[in-house]
Every structure is written in C-alpha cells, then in structure tokens.
Amino acid sequence: METKKRIITGTVVSNAMDKTIVVKVERVFRHPRFEKVMRTFKKYKVHDENGIAKVGDKVEISQVRPISKTKYMTLNRVV
C-alpha cells in the first residue's frame, strides 16, 4: 500500500552537518477564533546526499521513511 508523500517548499537555514541540511518551512493561517492572520514556522532536518543546497536556497523536500532519529525528509530539488 503506497501512501501519499508530502512535498513542501522551504528555505535552507543551515548546512553545517554532513549530508544534512536544516530547512525552515513557514505557514500562514487565519486564527479560528480571533480571525487574525498568523505566521508560524517549523524546522526540518533534511537528507542532502550530495551536499548541493546552500544557506538561503529555496528547496523542495519530500517525506520518506525515517533515515535517522530526527531525519525523515529528503531533498527533491533546489528551486
């Protein structure tokens, strides 16, 4: 049974680790009660096998099987 893979776009904030980058994904939504537009973000550790992404790049990432304890996303392409 194949599950649908999430594809997310974000910005690289760190590439100091070996074969791993940190990607910040920002989300904008309207608060259900107060109707205020809210902005929040989440950071993902992403597997970058060839080390092609640099800090500040826009990247497209997708969900895969767990690679390590905190890494379950992989780099699709640099936008």
Contacts in CASP RR format, 6 or more apart in sequence:
PFRMAT RR
TARGET T0000
AUTHOR 0000-0000-0000
METHOD contacts of the structure
MODEL  1
METKKRIITGTVVSNAMDKTIVVKVERVFRHPRFEKVMRTFKKYKVHDEN
GIAKVGDKVEISQVRPISKTKYMTLNRVV
5 62 0 8 1.000
5 63 0 8 1.000
5 64 0 8 1.000
6 62 0 8 1.000
6 63 0 8 1.000
7 60 0 8 1.000
7 61 0 8 1.000
7 62 0 8 1.000
7 76 0 8 1.000
8 25 0 8 1.000
8 44 0 8 1.000
8 60 0 8 1.000
8 61 0 8 1.000
8 62 0 8 1.000
8 73 0 8 1.000
9 25 0 8 1.000
9 58 0 8 1.000
9 59 0 8 1.000
9 60 0 8 1.000
9 61 0 8 1.000
9 79 0 8 1.000
10 23 0 8 1.000
10 24 0 8 1.000
10 25 0 8 1.000
10 26 0 8 1.000
10 58 0 8 1.000
10 59 0 8 1.000
10 60 0 8 1.000
10 61 0 8 1.000
11 23 0 8 1.000
11 24 0 8 1.000
11 26 0 8 1.000
11 56 0 8 1.000
11 57 0 8 1.000
11 58 0 8 1.000
11 59 0 8 1.000
12 21 0 8 1.000
12 22 0 8 1.000
12 23 0 8 1.000
12 24 0 8 1.000
12 53 0 8 1.000
12 54 0 8 1.000
12 55 0 8 1.000
12 56 0 8 1.000
12 57 0 8 1.000
12 59 0 8 1.000
13 22 0 8 1.000
13 23 0 8 1.000
13 24 0 8 1.000
13 43 0 8 1.000
13 55 0 8 1.000
13 56 0 8 1.000
14 21 0 8 1.000
14 22 0 8 1.000
14 55 0 8 1.000
15 21 0 8 1.000
15 22 0 8 1.000
15 48 0 8 1.000
15 51 0 8 1.000
15 53 0 8 1.000
15 54 0 8 1.000
15 55 0 8 1.000
17 45 0 8 1.000
19 47 0 8 1.000
19 48 0 8 1.000
19 49 0 8 1.000
19 51 0 8 1.000
20 45 0 8 1.000
20 46 0 8 1.000
20 47 0 8 1.000
20 48 0 8 1.000
20 71 0 8 1.000
21 45 0 8 1.000
21 46 0 8 1.000
21 48 0 8 1.000
21 51 0 8 1.000
21 53 0 8 1.000
21 59 0 8 1.000
21 75 0 8 1.000
22 43 0 8 1.000
22 44 0 8 1.000
22 45 0 8 1.000
22 46 0 8 1.000
23 43 0 8 1.000
23 44 0 8 1.000
23 46 0 8 1.000
23 59 0 8 1.000
23 61 0 8 1.000
23 73 0 8 1.000
24 41 0 8 1.000
24 42 0 8 1.000
24 43 0 8 1.000
25 41 0 8 1.000
25 42 0 8 1.000
25 43 0 8 1.000
25 44 0 8 1.000
26 39 0 8 1.000
26 40 0 8 1.000
26 41 0 8 1.000
27 39 0 8 1.000
27 40 0 8 1.000
27 41 0 8 1.000
27 42 0 8 1.000
28 37 0 8 1.000
28 38 0 8 1.000
28 39 0 8 1.000
29 37 0 8 1.000
29 38 0 8 1.000
29 40 0 8 1.000
30 36 0 8 1.000
30 37 0 8 1.000
30 38 0 8 1.000
31 37 0 8 1.000
31 38 0 8 1.000
44 61 0 8 1.000
44 73 0 8 1.000
45 70 0 8 1.000
45 71 0 8 1.000
45 73 0 8 1.000
46 59 0 8 1.000
46 61 0 8 1.000
46 71 0 8 1.000
46 73 0 8 1.000
46 74 0 8 1.000
46 75 0 8 1.000
47 64 0 8 1.000
47 67 0 8 1.000
47 71 0 8 1.000
47 73 0 8 1.000
47 74 0 8 1.000
47 75 0 8 1.000
48 75 0 8 1.000
49 75 0 8 1.000
52 75 0 8 1.000
52 78 0 8 1.000
53 59 0 8 1.000
53 75 0 8 1.000
53 78 0 8 1.000
57 78 0 8 1.000
57 79 0 8 1.000
58 78 0 8 1.000
58 79 0 8 1.000
59 75 0 8 1.000
59 76 0 8 1.000
59 77 0 8 1.000
59 78 0 8 1.000
59 79 0 8 1.000
60 75 0 8 1.000
60 76 0 8 1.000
60 77 0 8 1.000
60 78 0 8 1.000
60 79 0 8 1.000
61 73 0 8 1.000
61 74 0 8 1.000
61 75 0 8 1.000
61 76 0 8 1.000
62 73 0 8 1.000
62 74 0 8 1.000
62 76 0 8 1.000
63 72 0 8 1.000
63 73 0 8 1.000
64 72 0 8 1.000
64 73 0 8 1.000
64 74 0 8 1.000
65 72 0 8 1.000
66 72 0 8 1.000
67 74 0 8 1.000
END
